[in-house]
Amino acid sequence: MDMETVKLLMIVEKLVPELVPFLTERELNLNIVLRDGLSLLEPGDAMEIVQHSICEHQKAVFLH
Protein backbone atom coordinates (compact mmCIF):
# COMPACT_ATOMS: atom_id res chain seq x y z
CA MET A 1 0.00 0.00 0.00
CA ASP A 2 1.15 3.49 -0.85
CA MET A 3 -0.43 5.73 1.81
CA GLU A 4 -0.55 9.43 1.08
CA THR A 5 -1.80 12.41 3.10
CA VAL A 6 -3.38 15.23 1.10
CA LYS A 7 -5.68 18.17 1.72
CA LEU A 8 -9.31 17.65 0.78
CA LEU A 9 -8.82 20.55 -1.64
CA MET A 10 -6.43 18.45 -3.76
CA ILE A 11 -8.98 15.65 -4.06
CA VAL A 12 -11.83 18.00 -4.90
CA GLU A 13 -9.85 20.07 -7.41
CA LYS A 14 -8.68 16.95 -9.23
CA LEU A 15 -11.90 14.94 -9.34
CA VAL A 16 -14.95 17.11 -8.60
CA PRO A 17 -13.89 20.76 -9.03
CA GLU A 18 -17.50 21.89 -9.27
CA LEU A 19 -17.77 21.32 -5.49
CA VAL A 20 -15.04 23.79 -4.50
CA PRO A 21 -17.40 26.80 -4.14
CA PHE A 22 -19.68 24.81 -1.82
CA LEU A 23 -17.02 23.84 0.73
CA THR A 24 -15.63 26.05 3.45
CA GLU A 25 -11.96 26.89 3.68
CA ARG A 26 -11.74 24.81 6.84
CA GLU A 27 -13.26 21.78 5.07
CA LEU A 28 -10.94 22.18 2.09
CA ASN A 29 -7.93 22.26 4.41
CA LEU A 30 -8.78 18.98 6.15
CA ASN A 31 -6.02 16.38 5.95
CA ILE A 32 -7.13 13.13 4.33
CA VAL A 33 -5.08 9.93 4.47
CA LEU A 34 -5.48 7.88 1.30
CA ARG A 35 -4.64 4.20 1.61
CA ASP A 36 -3.70 3.78 -2.06
CA GLY A 37 -2.74 7.34 -2.92
CA LEU A 38 -4.39 10.08 -4.95
CA SER A 39 -3.66 8.54 -8.34
CA LEU A 40 -6.15 5.66 -7.88
CA LEU A 41 -9.13 7.78 -6.80
CA GLU A 42 -12.20 8.10 -8.99
CA PRO A 43 -14.91 10.79 -8.85
CA GLY A 44 -17.25 8.49 -6.87
CA ASP A 45 -14.51 7.94 -4.30
CA ALA A 46 -14.01 11.70 -4.04
CA MET A 47 -17.71 12.24 -3.36
CA GLU A 48 -17.63 9.66 -0.55
CA ILE A 49 -14.57 11.31 0.98
CA VAL A 50 -16.18 14.76 0.81
CA GLN A 51 -19.42 13.52 2.39
CA HIS A 52 -17.62 11.67 5.17
CA SER A 53 -15.25 14.57 5.86
CA ILE A 54 -18.09 17.07 6.15
CA CYS A 55 -20.02 14.78 8.51
CA GLU A 56 -16.98 14.23 10.72
CA HIS A 57 -16.20 17.96 10.72
CA GLN A 58 -19.78 18.81 11.72
CA LYS A 59 -19.70 16.24 14.55
CA ALA A 60 -16.49 17.79 15.87
CA VAL A 61 -18.02 21.27 15.81
CA PHE A 62 -21.06 20.12 17.78
CA LEU A 63 -18.90 18.37 20.38
CA HIS A 64 -16.92 21.51 21.15
Secondary structure, 3 states (H helix, E strand, C coil): CCCEEEEHHHHHHHHCHHHHHHCCHHHHCCEEEECCCHHHCCHHHHHHHHHHHHHHHHHHHHHC
